[in-house]
Amino acid sequence: MFIKIYLDENISFVVAEILRSRGFAVVTAQEAGNKGLSDEKQLEFALNRGMSILTHDRVDFEELAKQCFANNKSHNGIIIVFPHPPQEIAQRMIVILNKITADEMTN
């Protein structure tokens, strides 16, 4: 099963458009009405929908991942990317999405 991706609000909408054009399921924070929510709420939204989250926010999401592990709580994957042009991020994501299943992405 393909990974469903939730884009944190700091990821360009262009990434969503490119991934959708390749047939992947993508929802942005803006589309979900989640702009301005805390990182914890963004992760919770993705978790409740079986989605992996894509973000530039390394520091906060690394901490959230540690909290999940410490509390024996599962997540559907946190993908952290450095800021690059949206086309480059999308191309890298396509490689990941074509090689890794949703089950493999968990935690």
C-alpha positions as CSV (number, residue, x, y, z in Angstrom):
1,M,0.0,0.0,0.0
2,F,1.3,3.5,-0.9
3,I,2.1,6.0,1.8
4,K,-0.5,8.8,2.1
5,I,1.2,12.1,2.7
6,Y,0.2,15.1,4.8
7,L,2.2,18.2,4.0
8,D,3.0,20.5,7.0
9,E,2.2,24.1,6.3
10,N,5.8,24.9,5.6
11,I,5.9,22.7,2.5
12,S,5.1,24.3,-0.8
13,F,1.8,23.4,-2.5
14,V,3.8,22.7,-5.6
15,V,5.1,19.6,-3.9
16,A,1.5,18.4,-3.5
17,E,0.6,19.1,-7.1
18,I,3.6,17.2,-8.4
19,L,2.9,14.2,-6.2
20,R,-0.8,14.1,-7.1
21,S,0.1,14.2,-10.8
22,R,2.0,11.0,-10.1
23,G,-1.0,9.4,-8.5
24,F,-0.1,9.8,-4.8
25,A,-2.6,10.8,-2.1
26,V,-1.6,14.1,-0.6
27,V,-3.3,16.6,1.7
28,T,-1.9,19.9,2.7
29,A,-2.3,21.6,6.1
30,Q,-4.0,24.5,4.4
31,E,-6.5,22.2,2.5
32,A,-7.3,20.5,5.8
33,G,-7.9,23.9,7.5
34,N,-5.0,23.3,9.9
35,K,-2.9,26.3,9.1
36,G,-1.5,27.7,12.4
37,L,-2.0,24.5,14.4
38,S,0.8,23.3,16.7
39,D,3.2,20.7,15.4
40,E,1.8,18.3,17.9
41,K,-1.7,18.8,16.4
42,Q,-0.4,18.5,12.9
43,L,1.2,15.1,13.7
44,E,-2.0,14.1,15.5
45,F,-4.1,15.0,12.4
46,A,-1.8,12.8,10.2
47,L,-1.8,10.0,12.7
48,N,-5.6,9.9,12.9
49,R,-5.8,9.6,9.1
50,G,-3.1,7.0,8.6
51,M,-0.8,9.6,6.9
52,S,2.9,10.3,7.1
53,I,3.8,13.9,7.6
54,L,6.3,15.8,5.4
55,T,7.9,18.8,7.1
56,H,10.9,21.2,7.1
57,D,10.7,21.5,10.9
58,R,13.4,19.1,12.0
59,V,13.9,20.3,15.6
60,D,10.2,20.1,16.7
61,F,9.4,16.9,14.8
62,E,12.5,15.1,16.1
63,E,11.3,15.9,19.6
64,L,7.8,14.7,18.8
65,A,9.2,11.5,17.5
66,K,11.2,11.0,20.7
67,Q,8.0,11.6,22.7
68,C,6.1,9.0,20.7
69,F,8.9,6.4,21.4
70,A,9.1,7.4,25.0
71,N,5.3,7.0,25.4
72,N,5.2,3.8,23.3
73,K,3.0,5.7,20.9
74,S,3.0,4.9,17.2
75,H,3.1,7.3,14.2
76,N,2.8,6.8,10.5
77,G,6.1,8.3,9.6
78,I,7.7,11.7,9.9
79,I,9.7,12.8,6.8
80,I,11.9,15.7,7.4
81,V,13.4,17.5,4.4
82,F,15.7,20.4,4.2
83,P,14.4,23.5,2.3
84,H,15.0,22.9,-1.4
85,P,13.1,23.9,-4.5
86,P,9.7,22.2,-4.5
87,Q,10.5,20.2,-7.6
88,E,13.5,18.7,-6.0
89,I,11.6,17.8,-2.8
90,A,8.9,16.2,-4.9
91,Q,11.4,14.2,-7.0
92,R,13.0,12.9,-3.8
93,M,9.6,12.0,-2.4
94,I,8.7,10.1,-5.5
95,V,11.7,7.9,-5.0
96,I,10.7,7.2,-1.4
97,L,7.0,6.7,-2.2
98,N,7.9,4.2,-4.9
99,K,10.2,2.2,-2.7
100,I,8.7,2.2,0.8
101,T,5.2,0.9,1.8
102,A,3.0,2.5,4.4
103,D,3.8,-0.4,6.8
104,E,7.5,0.2,6.4
105,M,7.1,3.9,7.2
106,T,5.4,3.4,10.5
107,N,7.7,4.7,13.3
